[in-house]
Structures are given as structure tokens and as C-alpha cells.
Amino acid sequence: MLWAKFLLNPDSMEEEEMKENKDIKKAKEELDKMRQDEYEERIAELMEKKIMDDKAREAYVYEEGFDKGVAEGLIKGTKLGIEQGVEQGIKQGIENGKKIAIIEIAKTMLESGEKIENIVKITGLTREEIEEI
């Protein structure tokens, strides 16, 4: 009868009943040990799952941050490139305009009969540049 009670509900066994039958007591101890092993195994599984979840979350956050950083870098780089390009274009345009103005002055001086040596001194153009005009 004790074995039937044990098999139906091992936790319902009283200490006195287990003292009467050492085999039931041993079976109860083994059952408790197995339960403890299952409990520890479940804890280990949950800890492993948490570690994997943390790693996945870190990877996602890193990837998301990396993508955002790349996008922001491209935007800033593009803006900076455009600004520098515009600035360089303005400088180049001013230099080209100055060169054209100097050539026009040299042309006018040549048409007025000014000597090439004087035009070289005044404009900073080379003799060859003046002769090409």
C-alpha cells in the first residue's frame, strides 16, 4: 500500500511512512536528486538562452548603430564635399576671371601700341602669353 501511495504522489509521503520502508525512502531520495538535477539543468538552459539573447541584442544594436553611423557619415561627407566643391569652384572662377581681365588689359595695351616689356611688367604675363594674344 505504501508503494502505491508513493507512486501516486511521492510528496505526500510522511517521514514516518518512509522510515517503515527503507526502499521507499531511498526511492524518494533518488527522486529528489533527479528533480534537483532537472532544476539545475533548466537553470543552465535558461542562463545559456540569456547569454545568446544578450549576444543577439548586442549584435543588433551594433549593426543598427553601424548603419546609422555610415548613413550620417555619408550625409556629412557629401555636404562637406559639396561645400568644398563650391568653394573651390568659386576660387577657380575668380582666378579665371582675373586671368581673363589681365589678358583683356594686355590686349588693350597692345592695341594702344604699348611695348611688350611694359605689358609684362604691368600684367605679370609672360612674353609668350602676350604674343599669343
C-alpha positions as a printed Julia matrix, in Angstrom:
133×3 Matrix{Float64}:
  0.0     0.0     0.0
  2.89    2.37    0.76
  4.35    1.85   -2.7
  1.02    2.7    -4.32
  0.8     5.9    -2.28
  4.39    6.76   -3.22
  3.81    6.12   -6.91
  0.62    8.21   -6.96
  2.07   11.18   -5.06
  5.64   10.87   -3.77
  5.45   14.23   -1.99
  2.54   13.07    0.14
  4.7    10.53    1.96
  5.18   11.25    5.63
  8.58   10.85    7.27
  7.19    8.08    9.47
  5.98    6.12    6.44
  9.37    6.32    4.81
 11.06    5.11    8.0
  8.9     1.97    7.79
 10.2     1.16    4.33
 13.81    1.98    3.59
 13.34    1.24   -0.12
 10.65    3.92   -0.38
 12.93    6.33    1.47
 15.75    5.55   -0.97
 13.37    5.97   -3.94
 12.24    9.34   -2.54
 15.86   10.48   -2.15
 16.63    9.43   -5.75
 13.53   11.23   -6.97
 14.53   14.4    -5.11
 18.03   14.13   -6.58
 16.61   13.75  -10.1
 14.33   16.74   -9.53
 17.33   18.78   -8.39
 19.3    17.7   -11.46
 16.37   18.69  -13.71
 16.09   22.02  -11.9
 19.81   22.72  -12.3
 19.68   21.65  -15.94
 16.77   24.02  -16.56
 18.67   26.86  -14.83
 21.69   26.16  -17.06
 19.46   26.19  -20.18
 17.91   29.49  -19.15
 21.32   31.03  -18.46
 22.58   29.86  -21.85
 19.48   31.31  -23.53
 20.04   34.64  -21.75
 23.66   34.75  -22.94
 22.58   34.03  -26.51
 19.83   36.65  -26.31
 22.31   39.22  -24.97
 24.75   38.47  -27.78
 21.99   38.74  -30.39
 20.82   42.04  -28.88
 24.39   43.39  -28.86
 24.89   42.35  -32.48
 21.63   44.02  -33.49
 22.44   47.22  -31.63
 25.97   47.25  -33.08
 24.68   46.69  -36.61
 21.97   49.3   -36.2
 24.49   51.79  -34.79
 26.98   50.99  -37.53
 24.39   51.5   -40.27
 23.26   54.77  -38.68
 26.87   55.93  -38.37
 27.59   55.12  -42.0
 24.47   56.96  -43.15
 25.31   60.03  -41.05
 28.91   59.91  -42.27
 27.79   59.79  -45.88
 25.45   62.74  -45.38
 28.11   64.82  -43.61
 30.76   63.8   -46.14
 28.51   64.7   -49.04
 27.65   68.08  -47.53
 31.3    68.8   -46.82
 32.27   67.68  -50.32
 29.64   69.94  -51.87
 30.73   72.89  -49.71
 34.38   72.34  -50.61
 33.5    71.87  -54.27
 31.51   75.1   -54.33
 34.3    76.94  -52.54
 36.91   75.55  -54.92
 34.69   76.38  -57.9
 34.3    79.97  -56.71
 38.06   80.33  -56.22
 38.74   78.82  -59.62
 36.13   81.1   -61.2
 37.68   84.16  -59.58
 41.15   83.12  -60.75
 39.86   82.52  -64.29
 38.08   85.89  -64.23
 41.27   87.64  -63.1
 43.26   85.93  -65.84
 40.69   86.97  -68.46
 40.71   90.55  -67.17
 44.52   90.69  -67.28
 44.51   89.31  -70.83
 41.93   91.93  -71.84
 44.08   94.69  -70.32
 47.15   93.34  -72.15
 45.14   93.19  -75.38
 44.04   96.81  -74.95
 47.61   97.86  -74.16
 48.87   96.07  -77.29
 46.19   97.76  -79.39
 47.3   101.11  -77.91
 50.87  100.42  -79.06
 52.39   99.72  -75.64
 55.69   97.87  -75.64
 55.58   94.19  -74.71
 58.22   94.72  -71.95
 55.91   97.26  -70.26
 52.9    94.96  -70.6
 54.92   92.12  -69.0
 55.82   94.38  -66.04
 52.29   95.69  -65.55
 50.25   92.48  -66.08
 52.65   89.79  -64.9
 52.01   87.82  -68.1
 54.95   86.21  -69.88
 56.19   87.49  -73.21
 54.88   84.26  -74.85
 51.41   84.77  -73.36
 51.3    88.35  -74.68
 52.46   87.31  -78.14
 49.64   84.71  -78.31
 47.02   87.41  -77.76
